[in-house]
Amino acid sequence: MSRGIALFEYLFQVPANRIGYTVLSLPQLKILQEVITLSVFVPFAIFYMRAELKWDFLWAALCLVGAVYFMFRGTQ
């Protein structure tokens, strides 16, 4: 199961990094990679692994939203 999830994540990240590096900077790609990783992992942890939903997930998500904002605010 874990290899399937890693493959699913990998299928999004590798093309995004190869295509994205022509448009985005390396720090922007890294932030996007973290967002993709957590977008896949958090639902897996909650629904499959039965992890308890905590307020920390919300605060971490808000920090990621802030990171995305600051990385992309100067680009248009």
C-alpha positions as CSV (number, residue, x, y, z in Angstrom):
1,M,0.0,0.0,0.0
2,S,2.8,2.4,0.9
3,R,4.5,1.8,-2.4
4,G,1.3,2.6,-4.3
5,I,0.9,5.9,-2.4
6,A,4.6,6.7,-3.2
7,L,4.0,5.9,-6.8
8,F,0.9,8.1,-6.9
9,E,2.8,11.0,-5.4
10,Y,5.8,10.4,-7.7
11,L,3.6,10.5,-10.8
12,F,2.7,14.0,-9.9
13,Q,6.0,15.3,-8.7
14,V,8.5,14.3,-11.4
15,P,6.6,15.7,-14.3
16,A,5.8,18.8,-12.3
17,N,9.5,19.3,-11.5
18,R,10.7,18.7,-15.0
19,I,8.1,21.0,-16.6
20,G,7.9,23.4,-13.8
21,Y,11.6,24.2,-13.7
22,T,11.2,26.1,-17.0
23,V,8.6,28.4,-15.4
24,L,9.1,28.3,-11.6
25,S,12.2,28.7,-9.4
26,L,13.7,25.9,-7.3
27,P,12.2,27.2,-4.0
28,Q,8.8,27.5,-5.5
29,L,9.0,23.9,-6.8
30,K,10.1,22.7,-3.3
31,I,7.1,24.4,-1.7
32,L,4.8,22.8,-4.2
33,Q,6.4,19.4,-3.6
34,E,5.7,19.7,0.1
35,V,2.1,20.7,-0.6
36,I,1.6,17.7,-2.9
37,T,3.2,15.4,-0.3
38,L,1.0,16.5,2.5
39,S,-2.1,16.5,0.3
40,V,-1.6,12.8,-0.3
41,F,-0.3,11.8,3.1
42,V,-2.8,13.6,5.4
43,P,-5.9,11.9,3.9
44,F,-4.1,8.6,3.9
45,A,-3.1,9.0,7.5
46,I,-6.7,10.0,8.5
47,F,-8.7,7.5,6.5
48,Y,-6.5,4.5,6.1
49,M,-4.2,4.6,9.1
50,R,-7.0,5.9,11.3
51,A,-4.9,8.8,12.7
52,E,-6.8,11.1,15.0
53,L,-7.7,14.4,13.3
54,K,-6.0,17.2,15.3
55,W,-5.9,20.9,15.2
56,D,-2.2,20.7,14.4
57,F,-3.2,19.6,10.9
58,L,-5.1,22.8,10.4
59,W,-2.2,24.9,11.7
60,A,0.3,23.1,9.5
61,A,-2.0,23.6,6.5
62,L,-2.2,27.3,7.3
63,C,1.6,27.5,7.5
64,L,1.8,25.9,4.0
65,V,-0.7,28.4,2.6
66,G,1.5,31.1,4.0
67,A,4.6,29.6,2.5
68,V,2.9,29.3,-0.9
69,Y,1.8,32.9,-0.6
70,F,5.3,34.2,0.2
71,M,6.9,32.1,-2.5
72,F,4.5,33.2,-5.3
73,R,3.6,36.7,-4.3
74,G,6.1,38.4,-6.6
75,T,5.3,36.3,-9.7
76,Q,2.6,36.9,-12.2
